[in-house]
């Protein structure tokens, strides 16, 4: 991403302090880069601390000198409330309160619901639902106690919050819960100077998305976008521009909204995984094997 990819004036986010969960890779990394280009101080956190630190170093080398901002990588397992508190203590001590939070950390994989174990369900719900809530709560309690104003929280959802999604039920349930959090806290904390909005992206292909949602096809699953009204996948700068808008002072009266950015796909096709009803037992077995291999690779990275 370059400054020319963004539609905002340089320095728009100067002085803003933004935490992006799951910010070391994928959509989180893209949003972090956009905020850095516009002058923000950005923290990216994730379970794989080394990945976050490497992302921070790469983005700083590319943009910090020209933008005046910076990115710092933090290791934090948001499934653990005590770890969140420790991270927030460090962030506040590092330069003061956050001004923005992006609940981006997520996990997902396709599975027939009858094949799910309690552990598999928790693997998604403990990150997306519980983790995002506890991060939001920890930041919100501090903001309210300090009486600070003009804070913005964004949660990255999916269009499934409106119509559900077969074969990704734990994610659909968890994202719907975050949608309810967005609407609820927009009202409860609006007069405290904290805004809540959400973004529901359509297909923005990333490595993690392909590995678990298209485990036997990879990026090829996105080569045919004929059912999408726009005929293509999303571009990262398009998502980044929307996130920057919701984080910036210019959106100060936007509160409690969930905005789809999918080319209209959910209106045309449902935007979910209903097409997998045609899969055979053999296809599901191959998918489970591929997802297990990806999970094993990730476990190794988290122990490095």
C-alpha positions in Angstrom: 0.0 0.0 0.0 1.2 3.5 -0.8 -0.1 7.0 0.2 -1.7 7.3 -3.2 -3.9 4.3 -2.4 -5.6 6.3 0.4 -8.1 9.1 -0.3 -7.1 11.2 2.8 -4.7 14.1 3.3 -1.3 13.2 4.9 -1.3 13.5 8.7 -5.0 12.9 9.1 -4.4 10.5 12.0 -1.5 12.3 13.5 -1.7 12.0 17.3 -4.2 9.1 17.1 -3.2 6.0 19.1 -4.9 2.9 17.7 -4.8 -0.8 18.7 -5.6 -3.4 16.1 -6.1 -7.0 17.3 -4.9 -9.7 15.0 -2.9 -6.9 13.3 0.2 -8.8 12.3 -1.4 -10.4 9.2 -4.2 -10.1 6.7 -6.8 -7.4 6.9 -5.4 -6.2 10.2 -2.0 -5.6 8.7 -3.5 -3.6 5.9 -5.4 -1.4 8.2 -2.3 -0.9 10.3 -0.4 0.2 7.3 -3.0 2.7 6.3 -3.1 4.2 9.8 0.6 4.5 9.8 0.8 6.2 6.4 -1.6 8.8 7.8 0.6 9.5 10.9 -1.0 7.3 13.6 0.8 5.5 16.4 -0.4 1.9 15.9 -0.2 -1.2 18.1 -0.7 -4.6 16.5 -1.3 -7.5 18.7 -1.7 -11.3 18.3 -0.8 -14.6 19.7 2.1 -14.9 17.4 4.2 -12.1 18.9 7.1 -12.6 16.6 4.8 -12.1 13.6 3.5 -8.8 15.0 7.0 -7.6 15.7 8.1 -8.5 12.2 5.1 -6.7 10.7 5.9 -3.6 12.8 9.5 -3.6 11.6 8.5 -3.9 8.0 5.9 -1.2 8.1 8.1 1.2 10.0 10.9 0.7 7.5 8.5 1.6 4.7 6.5 4.5 6.1 7.6 5.7 9.6 10.1 8.3 8.4 7.7 9.9 6.0 4.6 9.8 8.1 5.8 10.6 11.6 3.9 7.6 13.0 5.0 4.2 14.1 3.8 0.6 14.6 4.6 -1.6 17.6 4.0 -5.3 17.7 2.7 -6.9 20.9 2.1 -10.5 21.9 -1.3 -11.0 23.5 -3.7 -13.9 23.6 -7.1 -12.1 23.8 -8.7 -15.3 25.0 -7.1 -14.5 28.4 -8.6 -11.4 30.2 -5.5 -11.0 32.4 -3.3 -10.8 29.3 -5.5 -8.1 27.9 -5.2 -6.1 31.1 -1.4 -6.4 31.0 -1.3 -5.3 27.4 -3.5 -2.3 28.1 -1.4 -1.3 31.1 1.7 -1.3 28.8 0.0 0.7 26.1 -1.3 3.3 28.4 2.1 3.6 30.1 3.7 3.9 26.6 2.2 7.2 25.7 -1.3 7.6 27.1 -4.8 6.4 26.3 -5.8 4.8 23.0 -8.0 6.8 20.8 -9.1 4.0 18.6 -9.6 0.2 18.7 -10.1 -2.2 15.9 -11.5 -5.7 16.9 -10.0 -7.6 14.0 -8.7 -10.8 15.6 -10.7 -13.8 14.4 -10.6 -17.5 13.7 -12.8 -19.5 11.4 -12.9 -22.7 9.4 -15.5 -24.6 7.5 -17.1 -27.6 9.0 -20.3 -29.5 9.1 -21.9 -28.4 12.4 -22.5 -32.0 13.5 -18.7 -32.6 13.3 -17.8 -29.8 15.7 -16.4 -30.6 19.1 -16.7 -28.3 22.1 -13.0 -27.4 21.7 -13.5 -26.5 18.1 -16.5 -24.3 18.9 -14.4 -22.6 21.7 -11.5 -22.1 19.3 -13.7 -19.6 17.4 -16.0 -18.2 20.1 -13.2 -17.5 22.6 -11.4 -15.2 20.2 -14.1 -13.6 18.2 -16.9 -13.3 20.8 -15.3 -13.3 24.2 -11.9 -11.9 23.3 -13.2 -9.0 21.4 -15.6 -8.1 24.2 -13.0 -8.2 26.8 -10.6 -6.1 24.8 -13.4 -3.6 24.3 -14.4 -3.7 27.9 -10.9 -3.1 29.1 -10.4 -0.1 26.9 -13.9 1.3 27.6 -13.5 1.1 31.4 -10.3 3.2 31.2 -11.8 5.7 28.8 -14.9 6.2 31.0 -12.9 6.5 34.2 -10.6 9.1 32.6 -13.4 11.1 31.1 -11.7 11.1 27.7 -13.8 11.8 24.6 -13.9 11.1 20.9 -12.9 7.4 21.0 -13.8 5.0 18.2 -14.2 1.3 18.2 -14.5 -0.7 15.0 -15.3 -4.4 14.9 -14.6 -6.5 11.7 -17.6 -8.6 11.1 -19.1 -10.5 8.1 -22.4 -10.1 6.2 -23.5 -13.4 7.9 -24.6 -11.3 10.9 -27.7 -10.6 8.9 -28.5 -14.0 7.4 -26.3 -16.6 9.1 -23.9 -19.0 7.4 -24.1 -22.8 7.3 -20.9 -24.6 7.8 -19.3 -21.7 9.8 -21.9 -21.6 12.6 -19.5 -20.7 15.5 -18.2 -17.7 13.5 -21.7 -16.7 12.4 -22.9 -16.8 16.1 -19.9 -14.9 17.4 -19.9 -12.2 14.7 -23.6 -11.7 15.3 -22.8 -11.2 19.0 -20.3 -8.5 18.1 -22.9 -6.8 15.9 -25.2 -6.7 18.9 -22.4 -5.3 21.0 -21.8 -2.6 18.4 -25.5 -1.5 18.5 -25.8 -1.8 22.3 -22.7 0.1 23.3 -23.3 2.7 20.7 -26.2 3.7 22.8 -24.9 3.0 26.2 -21.5 4.7 25.8 -22.4 7.3 23.1 -22.8 10.1 25.7 -19.4 9.1 27.1 -17.7 9.9 23.9 -17.1 6.4 22.6 -18.5 5.5 19.2 -19.1 2.0 17.9 -19.3 0.9 14.3 -18.6 -2.3 12.4 -17.4 -3.3 8.9 -18.7 -6.4 7.2 -16.2 -7.3 4.4 -17.0 -9.6 1.6 -14.2 -11.6 -0.2 -10.9 -9.9 0.5 -8.6 -12.9 0.0 -5.9 -13.4 2.6 -3.6 -16.4 3.3 -5.5 -17.3 6.5 -8.9 -17.0 4.9 -8.0 -19.3 2.1 -6.3 -21.9 4.3 -9.4 -22.6 6.4 -12.3 -21.4 4.4 -11.1 -22.8 1.1 -8.7 -25.5 2.3 -8.6 -27.6 -0.8 -8.8 -24.8 -3.3 -6.8 -21.9 -2.0 -7.0 -18.6 -3.9 -8.5 -20.4 -6.9 -11.8 -20.2 -5.1 -11.9 -16.5 -5.9 -11.0 -16.7 -9.5 -14.7 -16.9 -10.6 -16.5 -13.9 -9.2 -19.3 -13.9 -11.7 -22.0 -14.1 -9.0 -20.7 -10.9 -7.4 -22.5 -7.8 -8.8 -19.1 -6.0 -9.1 -17.5 -9.1 -10.7 -14.4 -9.0 -8.5 -12.9 -9.4 -5.0 -12.3 -6.4 -2.8 -9.1 -4.4 -2.9 -7.3 -3.9 0.4 -7.1 -0.2 0.0 -10.9 -0.1 -0.2 -11.3 -1.7 3.2 -8.5 0.5 4.6 -10.2 3.7 3.4 -13.4 2.7 5.1 -11.6 1.8 8.4 -9.7 5.1 8.4 -12.9 7.0 7.9 -14.6 5.4 10.9 -11.5 6.0 13.0 -11.1 9.6 12.0 -12.7 12.7 13.5 -14.6 13.2 10.2 -17.0 10.4 11.1 -17.8 11.8 14.6 -21.6 11.5 14.0 -21.5 7.9 12.7 -22.5 5.6 15.5 -24.0 2.1 15.8 -23.6 1.2 12.1 -22.5 -2.0 10.4 -21.4 -1.3 6.9 -21.0 -4.0 4.3 -18.2 -3.7 1.8 -18.7 -6.7 -0.5 -19.7 -5.3 -3.9 -23.3 -6.2 -3.0 -22.6 -9.9 -2.9 -24.7 -10.7 0.2 -27.7 -9.1 -1.5 -27.2 -11.2 -4.7 -26.1 -14.5 -3.3 -26.4 -14.5 0.5 -22.6 -14.1 0.8 -22.2 -17.3 2.9 -21.3 -20.9 2.5 -24.7 -22.4 1.6 -23.2 -23.8 -1.6 -21.3 -26.4 0.5 -24.5 -28.3 0.9 -23.5 -30.2 -2.2 -20.2 -31.5 -0.7 -19.7 -35.2 -0.3 -18.3 -37.0 2.8 -15.0 -37.3 0.9 -14.8 -33.6 0.3 -15.4 -32.9 3.9 -12.7 -35.4 4.9 -10.2 -33.7 2.6 -11.1 -30.3 4.0 -10.6 -31.5 7.6 -7.2 -32.9 6.7 -6.1 -29.7 5.1 -7.3 -27.5 8.0 -5.5 -29.8 10.5 -2.3 -29.3 8.6 -2.7 -25.5 8.7 -3.5 -25.6 12.4 -0.4 -27.6 13.1 1.8 -25.1 11.2 0.3 -22.2 13.2 1.0 -24.0 16.5 4.6 -24.3 15.6 4.8 -20.5 14.8 3.3 -19.6 18.1 6.0 -21.5 20.0 8.9 -19.9 18.1 
